[in-house]
Amino acid sequence: MAKKLYVGGLPYRMTEDELKNLFSEAGTVIDVAIILDRVTGRSRGFGFVEMATEAEAAAAVQQFDGKDYEGRRLAVNEARPMEERPARPAGGPRRDQGFRDERGGDRRRRGF
């Protein structure tokens, strides 16, 4: 049965193909995903690798966790299921909240 791994500490310029080739040393890689920043489109420095079997996933963890790769220390472990997060409100502050600074003042009145 396939096993998904979390991989942190990736070099920001690493591609999914490079990550797949690296983890292929430990076994059969089914899928690879490097997580990108929504705004910039750049790598966030972590991703996920799905290995074909639990034994290959265990071998990948043992082989790559803590390994130095291009000056960064990799963190590799079993991926946890994504947790439900509360919905975030869209946009800025609500109208009734105004634009208060940390001292409680309204910035619009002071010309900021």
trRosetta pair geometry for C-beta under 8 A, 3 or more apart (Angstrom, degrees):
i j d omega theta_ij theta_ji phi_ij phi_ji
1 53 6.9 83 52 -132 37 56
1 54 6.4 25 67 -33 82 99
2 30 5.6 -28 -128 4 131 157
2 50 5.4 20 175 175 120 105
2 51 6.7 166 -155 84 69 45
2 52 5.9 -58 -102 -144 78 27
2 53 7.3 -56 -95 -71 37 25
3 50 7.1 168 84 -154 33 63
3 51 5.3 -14 62 59 85 95
3 53 7.1 7 3 134 104 22
3 54 4.9 99 -40 -100 138 59
3 56 7.7 169 41 70 111 80
3 57 3.6 -59 83 -39 132 160
3 78 6.8 -62 178 -125 110 94
4 48 5.7 -2 -174 -175 104 114
4 49 7.4 156 -155 82 57 38
4 50 4.7 -29 -98 -99 73 82
4 51 7.9 175 -90 18 24 68
4 57 7.9 1 27 -119 10 136
4 78 7.5 85 84 -163 60 63
4 79 4.2 -47 116 35 100 132
5 23 8.0 176 57 -132 139 142
5 48 6.7 155 79 -157 49 62
5 49 4.9 -16 60 63 104 87
5 50 7.4 177 16 -87 72 31
5 51 6.5 42 -12 -11 114 105
5 57 5.7 177 -54 -150 111 98
5 60 6.1 -107 -41 100 167 133
5 61 6.7 -158 -126 -70 130 88
5 76 5.8 8 173 -168 126 89
5 77 6.8 163 -155 88 83 20
5 78 6.3 -67 -110 -107 63 34
5 79 5.8 159 -155 -28 8 92
6 46 6.9 -2 -177 -178 87 116
6 48 6.1 -35 -103 -101 47 76
6 75 7.5 -21 114 113 96 91
6 76 7.1 170 85 -145 58 42
6 77 5.6 -11 54 64 100 72
6 78 7.3 31 9 109 90 18
6 79 4.4 129 -44 -93 84 75
6 80 7.5 -8 -35 8 134 70
7 10 6.2 65 127 -56 101 109
7 19 7.1 149 86 -154 159 122
7 23 7.9 -100 -73 -69 150 129
7 46 6.4 167 91 -158 56 67
7 47 5.3 -15 62 66 103 75
7 48 6.8 169 16 -96 87 22
7 49 5.7 48 -23 -5 128 107
7 64 7.5 -20 -125 125 107 139
7 74 6.4 -28 -164 -163 88 104
7 75 7.2 148 -160 78 38 57
7 76 5.3 1 -107 -102 73 82
8 45 6.9 38 -162 130 66 87
8 46 4.4 -16 -108 -108 65 111
8 74 7.1 138 77 -163 52 51
8 75 3.9 -10 59 57 104 110
8 76 7.7 -160 27 -65 67 42
9 45 6.7 2 -111 168 12 100
9 46 7.4 50 2 -88 37 80
9 69 7.6 116 122 45 103 103
9 72 4.7 171 171 154 88 106
9 73 5.2 -76 -162 86 156 51
9 74 4.8 -165 78 -107 121 32
9 75 5.1 113 -5 2 116 82
10 14 5.0 -103 174 41 106 142
10 19 7.0 -18 -128 -93 134 119
10 34 6.7 -125 105 -129 166 109
10 43 6.6 -94 99 165 118 138
10 45 5.3 173 56 -166 77 47
10 46 6.0 160 10 -89 107 28
10 47 6.0 26 -23 6 155 102
10 69 7.9 -27 -127 87 49 129
10 72 6.9 78 172 101 6 150
10 74 7.3 48 -74 -112 55 87
11 14 4.6 111 67 -34 86 102
11 45 7.8 -76 171 -125 3 76
11 69 6.9 -116 -24 116 103 94
11 70 4.6 -18 -59 87 141 136
11 71 7.4 79 -93 56 108 87
11 72 5.5 -179 -69 11 69 136
12 42 6.4 8 -176 170 110 109
12 43 4.8 173 -155 68 59 112
12 45 5.8 -37 -83 -79 75 82
13 43 7.3 -146 -60 18 17 135
14 18 5.1 -125 -162 81 81 132
14 19 5.9 86 153 -55 119 93
14 34 6.8 179 96 -105 93 149
14 43 6.8 83 52 -99 76 172
14 70 7.8 174 -67 36 107 150
15 18 4.7 100 55 5 77 101
15 19 7.1 -141 97 -3 43 87
15 34 7.4 -131 -165 -1 26 150
16 19 5.5 -54 -147 38 35 113
16 20 6.2 39 153 -22 67 104
16 32 4.7 147 -166 109 92 116
16 33 7.0 -5 -116 -108 122 24
16 34 5.4 -136 -76 -3 80 104
16 47 7.5 -173 -105 -158 78 159
17 20 5.6 -53 -147 35 31 112
17 21 6.4 31 154 -18 64 106
18 21 5.7 -54 -147 37 31 111
18 22 6.4 34 153 -22 64 105
19 22 5.7 -52 -149 33 31 114
19 23 6.4 15 160 -5 65 109
19 32 5.1 153 96 -164 114 138
19 34 6.4 162 -14 -61 153 106
19 47 6.2 -24 -142 76 168 149
19 49 6.5 -144 153 -81 109 113
20 23 6.3 -66 -146 46 27 99
20 24 6.2 42 153 -37 64 105
20 29 5.0 180 -150 101 79 156
20 32 4.6 -115 -70 -20 90 151
20 49 7.6 166 -97 -127 54 105
21 24 5.5 -47 -148 20 30 121
22 25 6.5 -45 176 5 39 111
22 64 7.5 86 148 -105 110 136
22 69 7.5 35 -142 -136 149 146
23 26 5.7 -50 -169 33 60 107
23 27 7.7 -39 156 52 79 67
23 29 5.1 96 97 -82 111 126
23 32 7.4 164 35 -92 136 117
23 49 4.9 166 -74 -165 174 155
23 51 7.1 -122 163 -83 121 96
23 60 5.6 22 -149 -132 94 129
23 64 7.3 -42 -100 -36 77 155
24 27 7.4 -118 -152 74 36 26
24 28 7.5 21 -132 -116 72 27
24 29 5.4 -77 -77 -5 73 115
25 63 6.9 -158 105 151 109 156
26 51 7.2 -54 103 -116 110 134
26 56 5.9 122 132 -173 86 77
26 59 4.6 167 -168 111 99 100
26 60 3.8 140 106 -82 163 73
26 63 5.1 -160 -88 31 116 147
26 64 7.1 -81 -42 -20 141 109
27 51 5.5 57 84 -158 123 112
27 52 6.2 -130 146 34 112 100
27 53 6.9 -103 174 41 150 91
27 55 7.6 144 -93 99 156 76
27 56 2.8 -120 89 -145 173 121
27 57 7.7 -76 52 -41 144 39
27 59 5.9 110 -28 64 117 130
27 60 6.6 -91 25 -47 104 102
28 51 6.8 110 77 -164 60 66
28 52 3.8 17 81 -13 114 135
28 53 7.5 68 47 2 105 85
28 56 6.2 -57 35 -133 68 172
29 32 6.2 13 169 -49 128 102
29 49 6.1 -60 -137 -169 108 101
29 50 7.1 105 -167 74 64 57
29 51 6.3 -49 -105 -104 53 57
29 52 7.5 -94 -63 -29 10 85
30 50 4.4 -59 64 104 105 105
30 51 6.8 125 4 -157 93 7
30 52 5.6 132 -47 -78 103 66
31 48 7.8 4 109 111 96 97
31 49 7.5 171 90 -155 55 39
31 50 4.2 26 48 34 90 121
32 47 6.8 32 -179 148 78 132
32 48 7.3 172 -151 90 41 57
32 49 5.4 -1 -108 -110 79 73
32 50 7.5 -136 -63 21 42 74
33 47 5.5 -172 98 -164 52 97
33 48 5.0 6 55 52 96 94
34 43 5.4 -38 158 -122 122 105
34 46 7.7 158 -151 100 65 29
34 47 3.9 -56 -105 -85 50 135
35 43 7.3 91 76 -154 52 63
35 44 4.8 -39 101 37 98 119
35 46 5.7 -2 33 81 117 77
35 47 5.6 -173 -5 -95 74 61
35 48 7.7 70 -41 -8 97 88
36 41 5.7 -6 175 -160 128 40
36 42 6.5 156 -152 81 82 19
36 43 6.1 -58 -103 -94 65 38
36 44 6.6 164 -133 -17 13 89
37 40 4.6 22 88 44 128 92
37 41 6.6 -55 71 -3 79 14
37 42 5.3 7 27 57 115 72
37 43 7.6 28 -8 90 86 8
37 44 5.5 130 -56 -71 78 91
38 41 8.0 4 -179 -66 14 50
43 47 7.8 -49 -150 -51 106 109
45 72 7.9 -140 -155 -161 106 155
48 79 5.7 29 -128 -83 110 147
49 60 7.1 -132 99 167 136 158
51 54 7.9 125 92 -93 114 18
51 56 4.3 -161 171 103 125 106
51 57 4.1 178 53 -72 137 75
51 60 5.8 -159 -69 -5 145 142
52 56 5.6 43 52 35 80 151
53 56 4.7 96 57 8 83 99
53 57 6.9 -142 98 -5 46 86
54 57 5.4 -53 -147 37 35 114
54 58 6.3 38 153 -21 67 103
55 58 5.7 -51 -148 35 31 111
55 59 6.5 33 150 -19 62 105
56 59 5.5 -51 -147 36 34 115
56 60 6.4 38 151 -22 65 103
57 60 5.6 -52 -149 34 32 112
57 61 6.5 35 152 -20 65 102
57 78 7.1 64 157 -97 130 84
58 61 5.7 -50 -149 33 33 112
58 62 6.4 30 154 -15 65 107
59 62 5.8 -58 -148 41 30 110
59 63 6.0 24 156 -16 66 113
60 63 5.8 -59 -139 42 28 108
60 64 5.8 -14 175 14 67 117
60 76 6.4 -120 134 166 87 146
61 64 7.0 -76 -130 51 17 83
61 65 5.2 16 -176 -26 63 122
61 76 5.1 -163 -121 117 58 106
61 77 6.2 68 -128 -105 117 42
61 78 7.4 -25 -79 -44 140 69
62 65 7.0 -26 -97 25 13 105
63 67 7.2 -4 142 -43 56 141
64 67 4.9 -79 -152 17 47 130
64 69 7.8 3 -153 -42 95 131
64 74 5.2 -52 164 105 92 147
64 76 4.6 64 94 -11 103 154
65 74 6.6 -118 -118 107 27 92
65 75 6.5 30 -141 -151 77 37
65 76 4.2 -117 -75 51 77 90
65 77 6.7 70 -104 -59 129 71
66 73 6.3 -19 -152 -171 40 103
66 74 7.0 -42 20 70 12 73
66 75 7.6 53 -60 -98 48 52
67 73 7.3 157 80 -150 30 59
67 74 5.1 -2 59 37 81 116
68 71 7.1 13 -177 -100 99 12
68 72 7.2 148 -155 73 60 28
68 73 5.8 -37 -96 -92 62 65
68 74 7.7 -169 -93 1 13 82
69 72 5.9 -34 69 66 73 80
69 73 7.8 122 20 -115 72 18
69 74 5.3 41 8 -39 120 112
80 83 7.8 2 126 -38 114 91
89 94 7.6 -57 171 -56 158 94
93 97 4.2 -117 176 83 113 126
93 98 6.9 -38 121 72 143 23
93 99 6.5 169 41 -87 144 58
94 97 4.8 93 58 -1 78 107
95 98 7.9 33 171 -61 37 46
97 100 7.1 -97 162 2 78 107
98 106 5.6 -60 167 -120 137 103
98 108 7.6 -110 -168 5 97 119
99 106 6.4 85 69 -158 73 68
99 107 4.9 -72 119 40 110 106
99 108 5.8 102 52 -32 122 95
100 104 5.9 -22 -167 -145 118 32
100 105 6.8 142 -150 71 69 30
100 106 6.3 -47 -96 -92 61 54
100 107 7.4 163 -128 -13 13 87
101 104 7.3 -44 69 21 65 19
101 105 5.4 -7 39 59 104 84
101 107 5.4 104 -43 -62 103 100
101 112 7.7 58 -63 44 129 161
105 109 7.4 -110 172 55 96 112
105 110 6.7 39 144 -22 131 131
106 109 4.9 68 88 4 101 108
106 110 7.6 154 91 -4 58 89
107 110 5.9 -71 -152 45 42 101
107 112 4.2 -68 -171 58 103 119
108 112 7.7 -84 -73 52 25 76
